[in-house]
Amino acid sequence: MTDIKPKFRDEVRSRSHGTSLPNLPQSQTMKTLPVAPMVKPSASMVSLPKFDFVKDDQVDSLDPTLTNSSKKRHTLLQSPSTQSIQHSSLSLIDMYRDQSSGSQESDTATDIMALNVSGAMISEVSLINGSQSTFASAHDLLVLRNSRTNGSKVRLCIEESRTVISSNRDRYGFKKATNFITEEQYNNWWIGYASHCARRKRKWQDLMIKNGLSLNNDSPVRFPARSEKLKRYIRKGIPAEWRGNAWWFFAKGPEKLKNNQGVYDTLVESTLHLKNKDTEIIERDLNRTFPDNVHFKPDRVDSSHESNEETALIEALRRVLVAFSAYNPKIGYCQSLNFITGLLLIFMDEEKAFWMLVIITTGYLPGVHEVSLEGVNVDQGVLMLALKEYLPEAWNVVSNIRFDDQCSGRNDLKNHDFLLKLPPVTLCTSSWFMSAFIGILPIETTLRVWDCLFYEESNILFKVALSVFKLIEPKIQHINDEMEVFQVIQNTPKSILDPKDLFDIMFKRRIGFNNLTQDEVVRCKKYVADRRQRAHVDGTSDTGDVNFNRQLLAESLWQPDLYGFKRGLPGVHWNNNLTRKMKSKIRRNNNHS
């Protein structure tokens, strides 16, 4: 006990009594999260030592029924190093380069700061977010270890796979054919794209060698320093075998994991039997995640019955989502997080996927998945400003889609009142950001977008959206029917099989999207957020029904598409009159078809 710093012991004691942590800067004052009492273990449960400070050399003397991860976690929770783990996690937003993006991001940083402290101190058995959680038994821990091992094997299998013409699936396990692309079209495109990938990988190998970096048996873990040359390489595609490690490296995942050693293991083992509203929704969405991917939903060998056995990636997906919902209750669980996490699990192990999800939801998509979904409103406001600035002809079309007399008029557009009452076109575009284009673009194009996202930050998502509008601009200028315009905006991205079609537009200098830098995006976000906040405080806006909120996710104006996203933003409606008119238009279109 003498080796434990009194300051750290005081912090733990104050945390256990629900008081705020001492020694934090005044600007980082946080709301204290109550810690629920411990649940007394039953006889069938593993008898775990109470939290008492022990030295590292005492770990081997702990209960022999504990797994290695439990011993490691026990040491983590009781060693002086926990203090540095807690404090090193307090500057999450700063770490991920959103420090100048306005008060919204600062609030998120403060909240995540509190959550990291509480997350690092979660006990094996506790009441998490008001929900009962029980001890993980020895059997539970054994099953957990085997499941995580199986998940690693699946990921390694995916990494070593190759896309071949003779298969109806790509290297990642997705079906080649979709509602918008035939298998023949995919194979014809892949022949040329495979050659492109091989050429690019050779260039990457040369770049790594010139920078003195190891290829590590075709699985490098370190990459060259930031440069214009590296950016060009990334824009042309990271080798598929390296993609997970590259995303992790460029998003500063190693730093995040180093500062939070053992936290994910603690969360997983303490939430194995967690039951609450979030976990109920997660269970519902698990089998809706990538139904066209064999690693999430295997092909049935016997069509007479369907196996209830879950795949290793589905089990990993559950653990990551449940752990995340407990770690960050400000978000909990929101539809589309299952797809983001699912894609991460294809390229990295579940602990890395968990921390990448933390990084994405706080650094790259701040506020987008919070309960209020205000981040969605802000991002859509920025997109509308960018569309008006860079593609005025496309803006002229989409801004005139009204559906009822209450939607934006010319004076509203001039005064930027569309930032308060977002145009109906955002019914389509909001899910682009919530899912980071998963299910919106074909998988290879989505992966290329993600390559750039983790290197160039969130401005890439806006550039991708603008590039899609640039592609459809000639089509929608000659369409008079509003629903038809919606359908073009909604369906066109799903047919962009060749990333080159999108990236040639995105990075052409004469088009000017390169002027939309990250600094400009941050500035625009602050402008939109401040304008919306002032209108709310002054009571001058009537935005109750026109903004996105979590309660509306259960409803839909359209049937679910392949990935469970409701077409357009899930469940959004602007007001009752608009909803009735849109449903009426859909019924008329269906009757005429």
Sequence and secondary structure as in RCSB ss.txt:
>XXXX:A:sequence
MTDIKPKFRDEVRSRSHGTSLPNLPQSQTMKTLPVAPMVKPSASMVSLPKFDFVKDDQVDSLDPTLTNSSKKRHT
LLQSPSTQSIQHSSLSLIDMYRDQSSGSQESDTATDIMALNVSGAMISEVSLINGSQSTFASAHDLLVLRNSRTN
GSKVRLCIEESRTVISSNRDRYGFKKATNFITEEQYNNWWIGYASHCARRKRKWQDLMIKNGLSLNNDSPVRFPA
RSEKLKRYIRKGIPAEWRGNAWWFFAKGPEKLKNNQGVYDTLVESTLHLKNKDTEIIERDLNRTFPDNVHFKPDR
VDSSHESNEETALIEALRRVLVAFSAYNPKIGYCQSLNFITGLLLIFMDEEKAFWMLVIITTGYLPGVHEVSLEG
VNVDQGVLMLALKEYLPEAWNVVSNIRFDDQCSGRNDLKNHDFLLKLPPVTLCTSSWFMSAFIGILPIETTLRVW
DCLFYEESNILFKVALSVFKLIEPKIQHINDEMEVFQVIQNTPKSILDPKDLFDIMFKRRIGFNNLTQDEVVRCK
KYVADRRQRAHVDGTSDTGDVNFNRQLLAESLWQPDLYGFKRGLPGVHWNNNLTRKMKSKIRRNNNHS
>XXXX:A:secstr
 TTS HHHHHHHHHHHTT   SS  GGG              TTS     S    GGGGGGS TTS HHHHHHHH
HHHSTHHHHHHHHTTTHHHHTT TTS HHHHHHHHHHHHHHHHHHT  SS EETTEE     HHHHHHHHHHHHH
HHHHHHHHHH    TTSSB TTSBBS  SS  HHHHHHHHHHHHHHHHHHHHHHHHHHHHTT   TTT  S    
  HHHHHHHHT   GGGHHHHHHHHTTHHHHHHTTTTHHHHHHHHSTT  SHHHHHHHHHHTTS TTBTTTS   
S TTS      HHHHHHHHHHHHHHHH TTT   TTHHHHHHHHHHHS HHHHHHHHHHIIIIISTTTTSTT HH
HHHHHHHHHHHHHHH HHHHHHHTT  SSTTS  HHHHHTTGGGTS  TTHHHHHHHHHTTTBTTB HHHHHHHH
HHHHHH THHHHHHHHHHHHHHHHHHTT   HHHHHHHHHHGGGG  SHHHHHHHHT TTT GGG  HHHHHHHH
HHHHHHHHHHHHHT    TTTS  GGGGG  SS B TTS BSSSTT  S HHHHHHHHHHHHHHHHH 
